[in-house]
Amino acid sequence: MVFQLLITSPVYAEAKQTVNIAYLAQEQKVPPALSNLDPFIENKGVLGAELAISDNNTTGQFTGQQFSLKKFIVPIDGNVADVFNKSIDGQFQFVVSTLPAEQMIGIADLPAAQQMVLLDASTRDDALRNEQCRKNVLHILPSRAMRADALAQYMMKKRWNKWFLVIGPNPEDRLFAHAIKRAAKRFGMKIVEEKIWEHTYDARRTAQSDVPVFTQVDDYDVLVVADEQGLFGEYLDYRTWHPRPVVGTQGLIATAWHRTHEQWGAVQIQNRFKEQSGRWMEEQDYAAYLAVRTIGEAATRTKSNELKAVKEFLLSEQFTLQGYKGRPLSFRAWNGQLRQPILLAAPRSLVTTAPVEGFLHPRTELDTLGYDQSESTCK
C-alpha cells in the first residue's frame, strides 16, 4: 500500500521562469572631506539591490520564478555607454541605474535602451521628470520639487510663512533653490530675503563669527538652505543672527529614507540591511532596493518576465509596492515618477511625514508633492 502511494503521487520540479536584472553604476571620485563624522560610502545602492533580490527570490519560491542580479560597476575612467552596449544590450530588459543625470539621459537615448525599462535610483532632477523625460525611464527617488513641497506643507502647518533663502555656489544648489521658490509660490509663502553663499573659506573655522553677520537680515520665520554638497549648511544652526529653525538640505530635511525611521515595518528592514552590510541604509540603498523590488512585484503579479507585460503593469493603476512608509507606492504614468510619502527628519529624529494631514487631492494626497499631471511638461 505504501509503495502504491509513492508511485501514484510523484513530485515534479517545475522549471523556473528567470527574471534577469542588470545593475549599472560608475565609481565616483571621493569628494573633499567636509566632516570626519560622515565618511564617504563607496557602495551606496548596490547593497540595497542585493537585499531586494533576496526578497524577490523568497516570493519566487512560491511563484516559480528566479530573479538574478548582474552588477556592472564601471571604473571612474571607464566608458559607461561601451559597457552598456557590450554587456547589457541583448541580455537584459530591466536595468537599475545609479548614474548621475547626464549619464542617465545618455544611456536612455541609446538605441538598445529603447527596448528596456531603466529604473533611475539616484537622480532627483526635476528636468528628467519634465522636459527631459524619457519614456523608458522610471524614477525612484523623490524629485527636488517633491522634497520642497514636503517642506512647504510642514512650514505652512507651523505657520512659518516668511522664509530666508540661502543658496550655495553649485548648480545643484540653484536647482533646489528653484524648487523652493516654486513651493513658496504654490503654497502662498513669502521669501523675504535671498542670499548667495559666496565664502570660499572653511566654514568650520569661521562660522561662529561670520554666520551671524551673513544672516543679519530683516525678520523671518525660518531659514531655508540650499547646499546639496554640505559645504556650509551644517554651520548655520545655532549661529544665525535671529534664533530661527533651519530647514532644507540641512537642519530639517526632506528625504526618501532615514536611519531614524522605524514605523510600518521599517525597523525590520533597517536591521536586516545593517546585519548584511554593517552600516545604516542610505537613501540610495533604499532607492535601489525599491527599484529591484518594483521589478519583482510586477513580474510576480503578471507571472511574466517579458518587457511589455511588466511595463504596462508598472504604469497601471493596479500596481502598488509596499515601501515601509505607511502607504502603497505607485508610478505616475505621465512622467514615470514613483509617488511616495516623504520623511521630514532632523539629524537624529523623524519629525513627521508628508503629505501633511489636511492637504487633499482628487486622486491621491501623494500627488500634492511635486509636479501634478496638469503641471507636467513631459511629452
C-alpha positions as CSV (number, residue, x, y, z in Angstrom):
1,M,0.0,0.0,0.0
2,V,2.8,2.4,0.8
3,F,4.5,1.5,-2.4
4,Q,1.4,2.3,-4.4
5,L,1.1,5.8,-2.8
6,L,4.7,6.6,-3.7
7,I,4.3,5.8,-7.3
8,T,0.9,7.4,-7.8
9,S,1.8,10.7,-6.0
10,P,5.1,11.8,-7.7
11,V,6.6,15.3,-7.1
12,Y,7.8,17.0,-10.2
13,A,10.2,20.0,-10.1
14,E,8.7,22.8,-12.1
15,A,11.0,24.8,-14.4
16,K,11.5,28.3,-13.0
17,Q,10.9,31.4,-15.0
18,T,14.0,33.6,-14.9
19,V,14.0,37.4,-14.5
20,N,17.4,38.9,-15.2
21,I,18.1,42.4,-13.8
22,A,21.2,44.5,-14.6
23,Y,22.7,46.9,-12.1
24,L,24.6,49.7,-13.8
25,A,26.8,52.2,-11.8
26,Q,30.1,54.0,-12.1
27,E,32.7,54.5,-9.4
28,Q,32.6,58.1,-8.1
29,K,35.5,60.3,-7.0
30,V,35.9,60.7,-3.3
31,P,34.8,64.2,-2.5
32,P,36.8,66.5,-0.2
33,A,36.3,65.5,3.4
34,L,33.8,68.0,4.9
35,S,33.4,66.2,8.2
36,N,35.0,63.2,9.9
37,L,31.6,62.2,11.2
38,D,30.3,61.2,7.8
39,P,32.8,59.0,5.9
40,F,32.5,58.6,2.2
41,I,30.4,55.4,1.3
42,E,31.5,53.8,-1.9
43,N,28.9,51.1,-2.3
44,K,25.7,53.1,-1.9
45,G,22.9,51.4,-3.8
46,V,24.3,48.0,-4.7
47,L,23.7,46.6,-1.2
48,G,20.1,47.6,-1.3
49,A,19.7,45.9,-4.7
50,E,21.2,42.7,-3.3
51,L,18.8,42.7,-0.4
52,A,15.9,43.2,-2.7
53,I,16.9,40.3,-4.9
54,S,16.9,38.1,-1.8
55,D,13.3,39.3,-1.1
56,N,12.3,38.7,-4.7
57,N,13.5,35.2,-4.6
58,T,11.7,34.5,-1.3
59,T,8.5,35.2,-3.2
60,G,9.8,33.5,-6.3
61,Q,9.9,30.2,-4.5
62,F,6.1,30.2,-4.5
63,T,5.6,31.6,-8.0
64,G,8.1,29.5,-9.9
65,Q,10.3,32.5,-10.6
66,Q,14.0,33.0,-10.2
67,F,15.5,36.6,-10.0
68,S,19.1,37.3,-10.8
69,L,21.1,40.5,-10.4
70,K,24.2,41.1,-12.5
71,K,26.3,44.1,-11.4
72,F,28.2,46.3,-13.8
73,I,30.3,48.8,-11.9
74,V,32.2,51.0,-14.4
75,P,35.6,52.4,-13.3
76,I,36.0,56.1,-12.9
77,D,37.8,56.5,-16.2
78,G,35.6,53.9,-17.9
79,N,33.0,54.4,-20.7
80,V,29.5,53.6,-19.4
81,A,28.0,53.5,-22.9
82,D,30.6,51.0,-24.0
83,V,29.8,48.7,-21.1
84,F,26.1,49.1,-21.7
85,N,26.4,48.2,-25.4
86,K,28.8,45.3,-24.9
87,S,27.4,43.7,-21.7
88,I,23.8,44.7,-21.3
89,D,22.4,45.1,-24.8
90,G,20.5,41.9,-25.8
91,Q,20.9,40.3,-22.4
92,F,18.7,42.4,-20.1
93,Q,15.3,44.1,-20.3
94,F,15.4,45.6,-16.9
95,V,18.2,47.8,-15.7
96,V,18.6,49.6,-12.4
97,S,20.9,52.6,-12.6
98,T,22.6,54.8,-10.1
99,L,24.2,57.0,-12.7
100,P,24.2,60.8,-12.5
101,A,21.5,62.7,-14.5
102,E,23.6,63.5,-17.6
103,Q,24.8,59.9,-18.0
104,M,21.3,58.6,-17.2
105,I,19.9,60.5,-20.2
106,G,22.8,59.4,-22.4
107,I,22.1,55.7,-21.7
108,A,18.3,56.1,-22.0
109,D,18.8,57.5,-25.5
110,L,20.9,54.6,-26.8
111,P,19.1,52.5,-29.4
112,A,19.4,49.4,-27.3
113,A,17.8,51.0,-24.4
114,Q,14.5,51.7,-26.2
115,Q,13.5,48.1,-25.6
116,M,14.2,48.2,-21.9
117,V,12.9,49.6,-18.7
118,L,15.6,51.7,-16.9
119,L,14.9,52.4,-13.2
120,D,16.7,55.5,-12.1
121,A,17.7,55.1,-8.5
122,S,19.9,58.1,-7.9
123,T,18.7,61.4,-9.6
124,R,16.4,64.0,-8.2
125,D,16.4,66.4,-11.1
126,D,13.0,67.8,-12.0
127,A,14.1,68.3,-15.6
128,L,14.3,64.5,-16.0
129,R,10.7,64.2,-14.9
130,N,9.6,67.1,-17.2
131,E,11.1,68.5,-20.4
132,Q,13.9,65.9,-20.5
133,C,11.8,62.9,-19.6
134,R,12.2,59.6,-21.4
135,K,9.5,57.0,-21.8
136,N,11.9,54.1,-21.0
137,V,12.9,55.6,-17.6
138,L,11.2,55.3,-14.2
139,H,12.4,57.4,-11.3
140,I,12.5,56.0,-7.8
141,L,13.8,58.9,-5.6
142,P,11.6,61.9,-4.9
143,S,12.4,64.9,-7.1
144,R,13.6,68.2,-5.8
145,A,10.1,69.6,-6.3
146,M,8.6,66.8,-4.2
147,R,11.1,67.5,-1.4
148,A,10.5,71.2,-1.5
149,D,6.7,70.7,-1.4
150,A,7.0,68.4,1.5
151,L,8.9,71.0,3.5
152,A,6.5,73.7,2.4
153,Q,3.5,71.7,3.7
154,Y,5.1,71.3,7.1
155,M,6.1,75.0,7.3
156,M,2.6,76.0,6.3
157,K,1.2,73.9,9.0
158,K,3.6,75.5,11.5
159,R,2.7,79.0,10.1
160,W,6.3,79.7,9.2
161,N,5.2,81.9,6.3
162,K,8.3,84.1,5.9
163,W,11.4,82.4,4.5
164,F,15.0,83.5,4.3
165,L,16.6,81.5,1.5
166,V,20.4,80.9,1.4
167,I,21.7,79.3,-1.8
168,G,25.1,77.6,-2.2
169,P,27.5,78.1,-5.1
170,N,26.9,74.9,-7.1
171,P,24.5,74.2,-9.9
172,E,22.6,71.6,-7.8
173,D,22.0,74.3,-5.1
174,R,20.4,76.5,-7.7
175,L,18.1,73.7,-8.8
176,F,17.0,73.1,-5.3
177,A,16.5,76.8,-4.7
178,H,14.3,76.9,-7.8
179,A,12.2,74.1,-6.3
180,I,11.9,76.0,-3.0
181,K,10.8,79.1,-4.8
182,R,8.2,77.1,-6.7
183,A,6.9,75.6,-3.5
184,A,6.7,79.0,-1.8
185,K,4.6,80.3,-4.7
186,R,2.5,77.2,-4.7
187,F,1.6,77.3,-1.0
188,G,1.4,81.0,-0.7
189,M,4.6,81.6,1.3
190,K,6.9,84.6,1.0
191,I,10.6,84.6,0.5
192,V,11.5,87.8,2.4
193,E,15.3,87.6,1.8
194,E,17.6,85.7,-0.5
195,K,21.4,85.4,-0.3
196,I,24.1,83.5,-2.2
197,W,26.8,81.9,0.0
198,E,30.0,83.1,-1.7
199,H,32.5,82.5,1.0
200,T,35.4,80.3,-0.1
201,Y,36.9,79.7,3.3
202,D,36.4,76.7,5.6
203,A,33.0,77.4,7.3
204,R,34.1,75.2,10.3
205,R,36.8,77.7,11.3
206,T,34.9,81.0,10.8
207,A,31.2,80.1,11.3
208,Q,31.0,81.5,14.8
209,S,31.9,85.0,13.7
210,D,30.8,85.1,10.1
211,V,27.4,83.4,10.0
212,P,25.8,85.9,12.4
213,V,26.9,88.8,10.1
214,F,25.8,86.9,6.9
215,T,22.3,86.2,8.4
216,Q,21.8,89.7,9.8
217,V,18.6,90.5,7.7
218,D,15.1,91.6,8.4
219,D,12.9,89.3,10.4
220,Y,11.8,85.9,9.1
221,D,10.2,82.7,10.4
222,V,12.6,80.1,9.1
223,L,15.9,79.9,7.2
224,V,15.8,77.6,4.1
225,V,19.2,76.4,2.9
226,A,20.1,75.0,-0.5
227,D,23.5,73.3,0.0
228,E,23.4,69.8,-1.5
229,Q,27.1,69.1,-1.1
230,G,27.1,70.2,2.6
231,L,29.7,72.9,2.2
232,F,28.3,75.2,4.8
233,G,24.7,74.4,5.7
234,E,25.6,72.4,8.8
235,Y,27.1,75.5,10.4
236,L,24.0,77.7,10.2
237,D,22.2,76.1,13.0
238,Y,22.5,78.0,16.4
239,R,24.7,80.7,14.8
240,T,22.2,82.8,12.9
241,W,21.6,86.4,13.9
242,H,17.9,85.7,14.7
243,P,17.2,82.4,16.6
244,R,15.3,80.6,13.9
245,P,14.9,77.0,12.7
246,V,16.9,75.8,9.7
247,V,15.3,73.6,7.0
248,G,16.2,72.4,3.5
249,T,19.3,70.4,2.7
250,Q,20.4,70.7,6.3
251,G,18.5,71.0,9.6
252,L,15.1,69.6,8.9
253,I,15.5,67.7,5.6
254,A,13.1,66.0,3.2
255,T,14.3,62.5,2.3
256,A,13.0,59.2,0.9
257,W,14.7,57.3,3.8
258,H,16.3,58.0,7.1
259,R,18.0,55.8,9.7
260,T,15.6,57.1,12.5
261,H,12.6,55.8,10.6
262,E,11.1,52.8,12.5
263,Q,7.3,52.8,11.7
264,W,5.4,50.4,9.4
265,G,7.9,47.7,9.4
266,A,10.9,50.0,8.7
267,V,12.8,48.8,11.8
268,Q,12.9,45.3,10.4
269,I,14.4,46.3,7.0
270,Q,16.8,48.6,8.8
271,N,18.0,45.8,10.9
272,R,18.2,43.4,8.0
273,F,20.2,45.8,6.0
274,K,22.6,46.7,8.8
275,E,23.2,43.0,9.6
276,Q,24.0,42.4,5.9
277,S,26.2,45.5,5.3
278,G,27.4,46.6,8.7
279,R,26.1,50.2,8.2
280,W,22.8,52.1,8.1
281,M,20.7,52.1,5.0
282,E,21.2,55.3,3.0
283,E,18.7,56.9,0.7
284,Q,20.3,55.5,-2.4
285,D,20.3,52.0,-0.9
286,Y,16.6,52.3,-0.3
287,A,16.1,53.6,-3.9
288,A,18.0,50.6,-5.4
289,Y,16.0,48.3,-3.1
290,L,12.7,49.7,-4.3
291,A,13.9,49.5,-7.9
292,V,14.6,45.8,-7.8
293,R,11.5,45.1,-5.7
294,T,9.5,47.0,-8.3
295,I,10.5,44.6,-11.0
296,G,9.9,41.7,-8.7
297,E,6.5,42.8,-7.7
298,A,5.4,43.4,-11.3
299,A,6.9,40.1,-12.6
300,T,5.2,38.2,-9.8
301,R,1.8,39.8,-10.4
302,T,1.9,39.4,-14.1
303,K,3.6,36.0,-13.9
304,S,5.8,37.2,-16.7
305,N,9.4,38.2,-17.4
306,E,8.5,40.0,-20.7
307,L,9.1,43.7,-21.0
308,K,5.7,44.7,-22.4
309,A,3.6,42.9,-19.8
310,V,5.8,44.1,-16.9
311,K,6.0,47.7,-18.0
312,E,2.3,48.0,-18.7
313,F,1.5,46.7,-15.3
314,L,4.0,49.1,-13.6
315,L,2.3,52.1,-15.1
316,S,-1.2,50.8,-14.5
317,E,-3.5,51.7,-11.5
318,Q,-3.2,48.1,-10.4
319,F,0.5,48.3,-9.5
320,T,1.3,49.0,-5.8
321,L,4.5,48.5,-3.9
322,Q,5.0,48.4,-0.1
323,G,7.8,50.8,0.8
324,Y,7.7,50.7,4.7
325,K,6.2,54.2,4.8
326,G,2.5,53.6,5.6
327,R,1.1,53.9,2.1
328,P,1.4,51.8,-1.0
329,L,3.7,53.3,-3.6
330,S,2.9,53.6,-7.3
331,F,4.1,55.3,-10.5
332,R,2.8,58.5,-12.1
333,A,2.1,57.3,-15.6
334,W,2.6,60.7,-17.1
335,N,6.3,61.1,-16.1
336,G,7.5,57.8,-14.6
337,Q,7.9,59.2,-11.1
338,L,7.3,56.9,-8.1
339,R,4.8,58.6,-5.9
340,Q,5.6,58.1,-2.2
341,P,5.4,59.7,1.3
342,I,8.5,61.8,2.1
343,L,10.2,61.7,5.5
344,L,10.9,65.0,7.3
345,A,13.8,64.3,9.6
346,A,16.2,66.0,11.9
347,P,19.7,64.5,12.2
348,R,18.7,62.2,15.0
349,S,14.9,62.1,14.9
350,L,12.0,61.6,12.5
351,V,9.8,64.7,12.8
352,T,6.9,63.8,10.5
353,T,5.9,62.6,7.1
354,A,4.5,64.3,4.1
355,P,1.9,64.8,2.6
356,V,0.9,66.5,5.8
357,E,-2.6,65.9,7.1
358,G,-5.0,68.4,5.6
359,F,-3.5,68.6,2.1
360,L,-6.0,67.0,-0.3
361,H,-6.0,65.8,-3.9
362,P,-8.8,64.3,-6.1
363,R,-6.6,61.3,-7.0
364,T,-4.3,60.7,-4.0
365,E,-2.7,63.0,-1.5
366,L,0.7,61.8,-2.6
367,D,0.2,63.9,-5.8
368,T,0.3,67.1,-3.7
369,L,4.1,66.6,-3.8
370,G,5.9,67.6,-6.9
371,Y,4.6,68.3,-10.4
372,D,1.0,67.1,-10.9
373,Q,-0.3,65.8,-14.2
374,S,-1.7,69.2,-15.2
375,E,1.7,70.9,-14.5
376,S,3.9,68.3,-16.2
377,T,5.8,69.1,-19.4
378,C,6.8,65.5,-20.0
379,K,5.7,64.6,-23.5
